């Protein structure tokens, strides 16, 4: 089965000693596309360094909600500049996290707005993280309102469908009606090993709803290990577990499913010089 990993933090220190072997394992498992998103400037710089060493990797630059309070206006200028780099195919990881609240909600909102504005300015999709506190959906509902305010839409000025999604909801978590609202905006949805955890049962229903050309999978390595993967460090090769799950819940043959995943990645995370 052909595979993609649309969200993998290979620049994390847990991969410092053996990133070459990790990427070799990913290739052997069938991973053909891999996006390395940053969360602050140092992580974005490390992602760009990896892309220089391994040209088949893609990069996203942006500020995670956890780090929103640590990036002021002067520091933000670097992200604005680097978002135009040819290796950068998306803006993020950004979004809202009302669960851990490492940055205050108002600061997270300001950070989300500037990341969304930058994504629209450079014409690259935003990578969106969204987590609410247990038993709440405040972050999801707030994110939807912000996406609408920012002008993300499913059609262009002529009324035709947009060429590609303007954002990706990564590592999807939430109720079906939230997913339906995301899809009405024309956005893409990516599934990770989170789908195997208790409380995420709605993800299977959502996976059946997502149009094939807006569907992605990821590991969110080194986090969110799926069943069978090492708990201490998830790796991109384990995206195969989520790929098989996706094929099963959609009632699809894994081989055509893999073809569609690669095609969707190339459409959503377009790169002119992709080999």
C-alpha positions in Angstrom: 0.0 0.0 0.0 1.4 3.4 -1.0 1.5 5.7 2.1 1.9 9.3 3.1 2.7 10.8 6.5 1.2 14.3 6.4 2.3 15.3 9.9 5.5 14.0 11.5 7.8 15.9 13.8 11.1 14.3 12.6 13.0 17.3 14.0 12.1 16.4 17.6 15.1 15.5 19.7 13.8 11.9 20.0 15.0 11.4 16.4 18.4 13.0 16.8 20.5 9.8 16.9 18.9 7.8 14.1 16.8 9.9 11.7 18.4 8.2 8.7 17.3 4.8 9.9 13.8 6.1 10.7 13.4 7.5 7.2 14.7 4.2 5.8 12.1 2.3 7.7 9.4 4.7 6.4 10.5 4.1 2.9 10.5 0.4 3.3 7.0 0.6 4.8 5.7 2.4 1.7 5.8 6.1 2.8 6.3 8.2 -0.3 5.4 11.7 1.1 6.3 13.1 4.5 5.5 16.6 5.9 7.6 17.9 8.8 5.7 20.8 10.5 7.3 23.1 13.0 5.8 24.6 16.1 8.3 27.5 16.8 11.3 29.0 15.1 13.9 26.5 16.3 11.8 23.5 15.2 11.1 25.1 11.9 14.8 25.7 11.3 15.5 22.1 12.1 12.7 21.0 9.7 14.3 23.1 6.9 17.7 21.5 7.7 16.2 18.1 7.4 14.7 19.0 4.0 18.1 20.1 2.9 19.5 16.7 3.8 16.5 14.7 2.5 15.0 16.6 -0.5 11.9 14.4 -0.6 10.7 15.8 2.7 8.3 18.7 2.9 8.1 21.4 5.5 5.5 23.6 7.2 6.4 26.7 9.2 4.2 28.3 11.9 3.5 28.8 15.6 1.7 26.2 17.6 -0.9 27.4 20.2 1.4 26.1 23.0 4.1 28.6 21.8 1.8 31.5 20.9 2.8 33.5 24.0 6.5 33.1 23.1 6.5 34.7 19.6 6.1 38.4 19.4 5.6 40.7 16.4 9.4 41.0 15.7 9.9 37.2 15.8 6.9 36.6 13.6 8.6 38.4 10.7 10.9 35.3 10.2 7.8 33.1 9.7 6.4 35.5 7.1 9.6 35.3 5.2 10.2 31.6 5.4 6.6 30.7 4.4 7.6 31.7 0.9 10.5 29.1 0.8 10.0 26.5 -2.0 10.4 23.7 0.5 7.6 25.0 2.6 4.2 23.6 1.4 2.0 24.7 4.4 1.7 27.1 7.3 1.7 25.6 10.8 1.3 23.8 12.9 -1.1 26.4 14.4 -4.6 26.2 15.9 -6.2 26.2 19.3 -5.6 24.1 22.4 -8.0 24.8 25.3 -7.0 21.6 27.0 -3.5 22.2 28.3 -3.6 26.0 27.9 0.2 26.5 27.7 -0.7 29.9 26.2 -3.8 32.0 27.2 -6.8 31.7 24.9 -6.6 35.3 23.8 -3.0 34.9 22.8 -3.8 31.6 21.0 -6.6 33.4 19.0 -4.2 36.2 18.0 -1.6 33.6 16.9 -4.2 31.6 15.0 -5.4 34.7 13.1 -1.9 35.7 11.9 -1.1 32.1 10.8 -4.4 31.9 8.9 -3.7 35.3 7.3 -0.2 34.2 6.3 -1.5 31.0 4.8 -4.0 32.8 2.7 -1.4 35.4 1.7 1.1 32.8 0.4 -1.5 30.5 -1.0 -0.5 27.5 1.1 -2.8 25.5 3.4 -2.8 26.0 7.1 -2.1 23.0 9.4 -4.6 23.1 12.2 -4.3 21.6 15.7 -7.6 21.7 17.7 -8.1 20.3 21.2 -10.8 21.0 23.8 -10.8 20.2 27.5 -12.5 16.8 28.3 -16.2 16.9 27.8 -16.1 20.2 25.9 -16.1 21.3 22.2 -15.2 25.0 22.8 -12.0 24.8 20.8 -13.7 23.2 17.8 -16.5 25.7 17.8 -14.1 28.6 18.3 -11.9 27.3 15.5 -14.9 27.1 13.1 -15.8 30.7 13.8 -12.3 31.9 13.2 -12.0 30.0 9.9 -15.2 31.7 8.7 -14.0 35.1 9.8 -10.6 34.6 8.1 -12.4 33.9 4.8 -11.6 30.3 4.3 -14.1 28.9 1.8 -14.9 26.0 -0.4 -15.4 28.0 -3.6 -13.5 30.7 -5.5 -14.9 34.0 -6.8 -16.5 32.3 -9.8 -18.4 29.9 -7.5 -16.4 27.0 -8.6 -14.8 24.5 -6.1 -11.5 25.8 -4.7 -8.5 24.3 -6.4 -7.4 22.7 -3.1 -8.3 23.0 0.6 -7.1 26.1 2.3 -6.5 24.2 5.6 -6.0 20.7 7.0 -7.5 19.7 10.3 -4.7 17.5 11.5 -5.1 14.5 13.8 -8.8 14.8 13.7 -10.7 14.7 17.0 -14.3 15.8 17.5 -18.0 15.1 16.8 -19.4 14.3 13.4 -21.2 17.7 13.1 -17.9 19.5 13.6 -16.4 17.4 10.8 -19.4 18.2 8.6 -18.8 21.9 9.2 -15.1 21.6 8.4 -16.0 19.8 5.1 -18.5 22.5 4.2 -15.6 24.9 4.3 -13.8 22.8 1.8 -11.1 21.8 4.2 -9.1 18.5 4.4 -9.1 16.1 7.3 -6.2 14.0 8.5 -6.4 11.0 10.8 -3.6 9.7 13.1 -3.2 7.0 15.7 -5.5 9.0 17.9 -8.4 7.2 16.2 -7.6 4.1 18.2 -8.0 5.8 21.6 -11.1 5.5 23.8 -13.5 8.5 23.3 -12.5 8.9 19.6 -15.1 6.5 18.2 -16.7 9.2 16.1 -13.6 9.3 13.9 -14.7 6.2 12.1 -18.0 7.8 11.1 -16.1 10.9 10.1 -13.7 8.9 8.0 -16.5 7.6 5.9 -17.7 11.2 5.1 -14.5 12.8 3.9 -14.1 13.1 0.1 -11.2 11.1 -1.2 -9.4 14.2 -2.5 -9.5 15.8 1.0 -8.4 12.8 3.0 -5.0 12.3 4.6 -3.3 10.2 7.2 -0.4 10.9 9.5 1.5 9.7 12.6 2.1 13.0 14.5 5.4 11.2 15.4 6.8 10.9 17.9 3.4 11.0 19.5 0.1 9.1 19.2 1.5 5.6 18.6 -1.2 3.3 17.1 -1.6 -0.3 18.2 1.5 -2.3 17.7 3.9 0.7 17.6 6.4 1.4 20.4 4.8 3.7 23.0 8.0 5.5 23.7 8.4 6.9 20.1 6.0 6.7 17.2 7.7 6.6 13.8 6.4 7.4 10.3 6.4 3.7 9.2 3.5 3.1 11.6 1.3 5.3 9.5 0.6 1.9 7.8 -1.6 0.9 10.8 -3.8 4.0 10.3 -3.8 3.4 6.6 -5.2 -0.1 7.0 -7.8 1.2 9.5 -8.9 3.9 7.0 -9.3 1.4 4.2 -11.3 -0.9 6.5 -13.8 1.7 7.8 -14.3 3.1 4.2 -14.8 -0.4 2.8 -12.0 0.2 0.3 -9.2 -1.9 -1.2 -5.9 -0.8 0.4 -4.1 -0.6 -2.9 -6.4 1.9 -4.6 -6.7 3.7 -1.3 -3.0 4.2 -1.2 -3.0 5.6 -4.7 -5.7 8.1 -3.6 -3.8 9.1 -0.5 -0.7 10.0 -2.5 -2.7 11.9 -5.1 -4.5 13.8 -2.3 -1.2 14.7 -0.6 0.2 16.0 -3.9 -2.9 18.1 -4.6 -3.3 19.5 -1.1 0.4 20.0 -0.3 1.5 20.9 -3.7 5.2 21.4 -4.5 6.5 22.5 -7.9 9.8 20.7 -7.7 8.6 17.4 -6.1 10.7 14.5 -7.4 
